[in-house]
Amino acid sequence: MQYTFEEVMGFIEEEDVKFIRLAFRDAYGVQKNISIMPGELKKAFEDGAPINARQIAGFEDCPYASLYLKPDLDTMAILPWRPDTGKVLRMFCNMFTPDGEPYEADTRAILQGAIDRAKKAGIEFRFGTESEFYLFMLDENGNSTRIPYDNAGYMDIAPDDKCENVRREISLTIERMGLVPERSHHERGPGQNEIDFHYAKPLKAADQLTTFKMVVSTIANRYGLYADFSPMPLPDKPGNGYHINIYAVNEKGQDVVKYAAAGIIEQIRDMTLFMNPRDASYARLGNNTAPDKVNWSAAGESELVHIETYKDQTRVELRSPDAESNPYLVYALLIHAGLSGIERSLSLPGEMDQNAESLPGSKKEACKLAMQSEFVKSIVPEGIIREYTKQ
């Protein structure tokens, strides 16, 4: 829905909004924000709200003393856990230079550029997400422990599954913010959970995951728990994956997602650094059912890309990313790689190809591949590449 500024101001008055959070993200997708009063929104909408970007990870070399946040009015949502009087409204923002140009290292703008390229090519992408996280107990000082909230297993129920009420409140809170989770359940690890979302347009899907992680962390804290999205919270247990379901059709409505999957498989080694940005990411790959080979199959076990057809609909799931990656950057790379496959009608390699290459086995190897990749350099600004590859 396209909101006008006047409609937003009417909503603010009607809902008794007293504070507006202008949310943006660093190079890793970690949400940041500043708060303004409603009287300042018009200025932010027209001219932008200034921030010192050099204090933000990935923007340290910004050539400008200030960057300017301009809110996307269509992303407004009330934060349900704040007071009913004097409510807090959140909006996602894009970052602009003093000249009014999109800042090249703003990953939301990078994703919008990828979406524009796909639109010109007549291709529509959508992404669905399956994100896992652990819930750990807090100690008497409110610090996280490594003690899981329960010892339940895959899709267990209460009373073994103590996380049930937390997931329920997370899902209801997200729904109140205008998002609709598809399903939720206990995962294989003790205290591990998964909440999934339907397919959404790329920008909404990235905003959705950012909102989701904020809500999960906030609700967990209210229960006296810590939500951990890291790749390997417990060394001997399943890691946290961030599985991405990919949808792609051309302007005739024809399913072209297998070509997109072939393009993604072709570029995945070069892209892995941005989908698995932490040292611990590489302990997860190859552990339990997380993939470590550049392959695909319909088996649904440990392959990189799971492809299946159900009722004439092709489902493609990428299983290597972890939840500490930046969804804006990840989706941008997937769109560009997918388009490269679609434009060439690229065929998939053989199913479970025995000669398939391995995914990078360490962050060091992933850094080397990214720095040498012309594909990556054509999409990711130099400053972000430097941020990700610094050791």
C-alpha positions in Angstrom: 0.0 0.0 0.0 1.3 3.5 -0.9 0.7 5.9 2.0 0.8 9.7 1.5 2.5 11.9 4.1 -0.9 13.3 5.1 -2.3 9.8 5.7 0.7 9.0 7.9 0.3 12.1 9.9 -3.4 11.3 10.4 -2.5 7.9 11.6 0.1 9.3 14.0 -2.5 11.7 15.5 -5.2 9.0 15.7 -2.9 6.5 17.4 -1.4 9.0 19.8 2.2 8.4 18.5 4.8 10.4 20.4 8.0 8.9 19.1 9.1 7.7 15.6 12.0 5.4 15.2 13.8 5.8 11.9 15.4 2.4 11.4 18.4 1.7 9.1 21.0 -1.0 9.0 24.8 -1.4 9.0 26.7 -3.4 6.4 25.9 -6.7 8.2 22.1 -5.9 8.3 22.1 -5.1 12.1 19.3 -2.7 12.8 20.1 0.8 14.1 17.8 3.7 14.7 17.3 7.2 15.8 14.1 8.6 17.4 12.4 11.8 16.4 9.2 13.5 17.5 6.2 13.6 15.1 6.8 17.3 14.4 10.2 16.4 12.8 8.8 13.8 10.4 8.0 16.3 7.6 11.6 17.5 7.6 12.9 13.9 7.6 10.6 12.9 4.8 11.6 15.9 2.6 15.3 16.5 3.5 16.3 13.5 5.6 17.4 13.1 9.2 21.2 13.5 9.5 23.4 10.8 11.1 27.2 10.4 11.5 27.6 7.3 9.3 31.3 6.9 10.1 30.4 5.3 13.4 28.4 2.5 11.6 30.1 -0.8 10.7 30.9 -0.8 7.0 30.6 3.0 6.6 33.8 4.1 8.4 35.3 5.4 5.1 32.2 7.4 4.2 33.4 10.5 2.4 30.6 12.6 3.9 30.4 14.1 7.4 26.7 13.2 7.5 24.3 10.9 5.7 20.5 11.5 5.6 17.8 9.0 6.5 14.6 9.3 4.6 11.7 7.1 5.8 9.8 4.7 3.6 6.3 5.5 4.7 4.9 2.2 3.6 7.0 0.4 6.3 5.4 2.1 9.3 4.4 -0.2 12.2 3.5 0.4 15.8 5.9 -1.3 18.3 3.3 -3.3 20.2 5.4 -3.7 23.4 5.6 0.0 24.0 3.0 1.9 26.0 -0.5 2.3 24.6 -0.3 6.0 25.4 2.5 7.8 23.7 3.0 5.0 21.2 6.2 4.4 19.2 6.1 4.1 15.4 8.9 2.5 13.4 9.8 3.2 9.8 12.6 1.8 7.7 14.7 4.3 5.9 17.0 4.7 3.0 20.3 6.5 3.3 21.2 9.5 1.1 24.2 11.7 0.5 24.1 15.5 1.1 23.5 15.8 -2.7 20.3 13.8 -2.4 21.7 10.7 -4.1 21.3 7.1 -2.7 24.4 6.2 -0.7 26.1 3.3 -2.6 26.8 1.3 0.6 23.2 1.3 1.8 22.3 -2.3 1.3 18.6 -1.5 1.1 19.4 0.6 -2.0 21.6 -2.2 -3.3 18.6 -4.5 -3.1 16.4 -1.9 -4.8 18.9 -1.7 -7.6 18.7 -5.5 -8.1 14.9 -5.4 -8.1 15.0 -2.6 -10.8 17.3 -4.8 -12.9 14.9 -7.8 -12.6 11.9 -5.6 -13.4 13.6 -4.3 -16.6 14.3 -8.0 -17.5 10.6 -8.8 -17.0 11.4 -11.1 -14.0 9.6 -11.1 -10.7 11.4 -12.6 -7.7 9.9 -13.4 -4.3 11.6 -14.9 -1.2 10.2 -17.0 1.7 12.3 -17.4 4.8 12.8 -20.1 7.4 14.9 -18.7 10.3 16.1 -20.7 13.3 17.2 -19.4 16.7 18.0 -20.7 20.2 16.5 -19.5 23.4 19.0 -19.5 26.4 18.5 -18.7 30.0 19.8 -15.5 31.6 21.9 -15.5 34.8 21.0 -13.4 37.9 22.7 -10.4 36.3 20.7 -10.6 33.1 23.6 -12.0 31.0 23.1 -14.8 28.6 24.2 -18.3 29.6 24.6 -21.3 27.3 21.8 -23.1 29.2 19.0 -23.9 26.7 15.4 -23.0 27.8 14.4 -26.6 27.3 15.6 -30.0 26.1 12.9 -30.7 23.5 13.6 -32.0 20.0 12.2 -31.6 16.5 8.5 -30.6 16.5 8.0 -31.7 20.1 5.0 -30.4 22.0 4.5 -29.1 25.6 5.4 -29.8 28.3 8.7 -30.9 26.7 8.6 -27.9 24.4 8.8 -24.9 26.9 9.3 -22.5 24.0 5.7 -22.8 22.8 4.3 -19.7 24.5 7.3 -17.6 23.5 6.8 -18.6 19.8 3.1 -17.9 20.1 3.7 -14.4 21.5 6.4 -13.7 18.8 3.9 -14.7 16.1 1.1 -12.6 17.5 3.4 -9.6 17.9 4.6 -9.9 14.4 1.0 -10.2 13.2 0.1 -7.0 15.0 2.9 -5.3 13.1 1.3 -6.2 9.8 3.4 -9.4 9.0 1.9 -12.9 8.7 4.1 -15.8 9.8 3.3 -19.1 8.0 4.2 -21.6 10.7 6.4 -22.2 13.7 7.8 -25.2 15.6 10.5 -26.5 17.9 13.7 -27.4 16.0 16.1 -30.3 16.6 18.4 -28.5 19.1 17.5 -28.0 22.8 15.8 -24.6 23.1 16.0 -24.2 19.3 13.0 -22.8 17.3 12.0 -22.0 13.8 9.4 -19.5 12.5 8.7 -19.4 8.7 7.2 -16.7 6.4 5.3 -16.9 3.2 6.9 -15.6 -0.1 7.1 -11.8 -0.3 8.6 -9.3 -2.7 12.3 -8.9 -2.0 12.3 -5.6 -0.2 9.4 -6.6 2.0 11.0 -10.0 2.7 14.2 -8.2 3.9 12.3 -5.7 6.0 10.3 -8.6 7.4 13.3 -10.6 8.5 14.8 -7.5 10.1 11.6 -6.9 12.0 11.4 -10.5 12.9 14.8 -10.6 14.6 14.0 -7.4 16.6 10.7 -8.9 17.8 12.2 -12.3 18.7 15.0 -10.6 20.7 12.5 -8.3 22.5 10.0 -11.0 23.4 12.7 -13.4 24.5 14.0 -10.7 26.9 10.6 -10.2 28.3 10.5 -13.9 29.2 13.9 -13.6 30.9 15.6 -15.3 27.9 18.2 -14.6 25.3 17.5 -15.2 21.6 20.6 -16.4 19.7 20.7 -16.4 15.9 24.4 -17.1 15.6 25.5 -20.0 13.3 26.7 -22.4 16.0 25.5 -21.4 19.5 26.4 -24.9 20.9 29.3 -26.7 19.4 27.8 -30.2 19.5 24.3 -29.3 18.5 22.6 -28.2 15.2 23.5 -24.7 14.0 21.0 -22.0 13.1 20.1 -21.9 9.4 18.4 -19.2 7.4 16.8 -21.2 4.6 15.5 -19.1 1.7 12.7 -20.2 -0.6 13.0 -18.7 -4.1 10.2 -17.9 -6.5 10.9 -16.5 -10.0 8.5 -16.0 -13.0 8.9 -14.1 -16.2 6.4 -11.5 -17.6 4.3 -14.3 -19.2 3.9 -15.9 -15.7 6.2 -18.8 -16.7 8.2 -20.4 -13.9 11.9 -19.7 -14.5 13.1 -20.6 -11.0 15.2 -23.6 -12.1 17.3 -21.3 -14.4 17.7 -18.9 -11.4 18.8 -21.8 -9.2 21.4 -22.8 -11.8 22.7 -19.2 -11.8 22.9 -19.2 -8.0 24.7 -22.5 -7.9 27.2 -21.2 -10.4 28.0 -18.1 -8.3 27.5 -19.5 -4.8 31.1 -19.9 -3.8 31.9 -16.3 -4.6 28.8 -15.1 -2.7 29.3 -17.3 0.4 31.1 -14.7 2.4 28.0 -12.5 2.4 25.7 -15.4 3.3 28.0 -16.8 6.0 29.8 -13.7 7.3 31.2 -15.1 10.6 34.1 -17.4 11.4 31.5 -19.6 13.2 29.5 -19.8 10.0 32.0 -22.3 8.6 31.7 -24.6 11.7 28.0 -24.9 10.8 28.5 -25.8 7.1 28.8 -29.6 6.9 27.6 -30.0 10.5 24.4 -32.1 11.0 22.3 -31.4 7.8 23.9 -28.1 6.8 25.4 -28.3 3.3 29.1 -28.1 2.4 28.9 -29.1 -1.3 27.8 -27.1 -4.3 25.0 -29.5 -5.3 21.2 -29.9 -5.5 18.7 -32.7 -5.1 15.1 -33.4 -4.4 16.0 -35.5 -1.3 15.7 -32.7 1.3 18.6 -33.8 3.4 22.0 -32.0 3.3 22.1 -30.6 -0.3 22.9 -26.9 -0.9 19.7 -26.4 -3.0 16.6 -28.4 -2.5 14.4 -28.5 -5.6 11.0 -30.3 -5.7 7.9 -30.0 -7.7 4.5 -30.2 -6.0 1.2 -29.7 -7.9 3.1 -28.3 -10.9 4.8 -25.7 -8.7 8.6 -25.8 -8.4 10.0 -25.1 -5.0 13.6 -24.0 -4.7 15.2 -23.7 -1.3 18.8 -22.4 -0.7 20.0 -24.0 2.6 23.5 -22.5 3.1 22.9 -19.0 4.6 22.8 -18.3 8.3 20.7 -15.8 10.1 23.6 -13.4 10.9 23.8 -12.4 7.2 22.3 -9.2 5.8 19.1 -10.1 4.0 19.2 -7.0 1.8 22.6 -7.9 0.5 21.8 -11.6 0.3 18.6 -11.1 -1.7 20.5 -8.6 -4.0 23.1 -11.2 -4.8 20.6 -13.9 -5.3 18.6 -11.8 -7.8 21.7 -10.9 -9.8 22.9 -14.5 -9.8 19.4 -15.8 -10.6 19.1 -13.3 -13.5 22.4 -14.6 -14.9 21.0 -18.1 -15.0 17.6 -17.0 -16.5 19.1 -14.8 -19.2 21.2 -17.8 -20.5 18.6 -20.5 -19.8 21.3 -22.1 -17.8 20.8 -25.8 -17.0 21.3 -27.3 -13.6 24.2 -29.6 -13.1 23.5 -33.3 -12.5 21.6 -34.1 -9.3 24.0 -34.7 -6.4 26.9 -34.3 -8.8 29.8 -36.4 -7.5 32.3 -33.9 -8.9 30.6 -30.9 -7.2 33.0 -28.4 -5.6 32.9 -27.7 -1.9 31.6 -24.6 -0.3 34.4 -22.5 1.3 35.6 -24.3 4.4 36.7 -21.1 6.3 36.0 -17.4 6.3 39.5 -16.9 5.0 38.8 -19.0 1.9 35.4 -17.2 1.4 37.1 -13.8 1.6 39.6 -14.8 -1.0 36.9 -16.0 -3.4 34.9 -12.8 -2.9 37.9 -10.5 -3.4 38.7 -12.2 -6.7 35.1 -12.3 -8.0 34.2 -9.9 -10.8 30.5 -10.9 -10.1 30.8 -9.7 -6.5 32.7 -6.5 -7.4 29.9 -5.6 -9.9 27.3 -5.6 -7.1 28.9 -5.0 -3.7 30.6 -1.6 -3.1 34.3 -1.7 -2.3 33.8 -0.4 1.2 31.5 -3.3 2.1 33.9 -5.8 0.6 36.7 -4.3 2.7 34.5 -4.6 5.8 33.6 -8.2 5.2 37.1 -9.3 4.3 39.1 -7.6 7.1 40.7 -10.2 9.3 
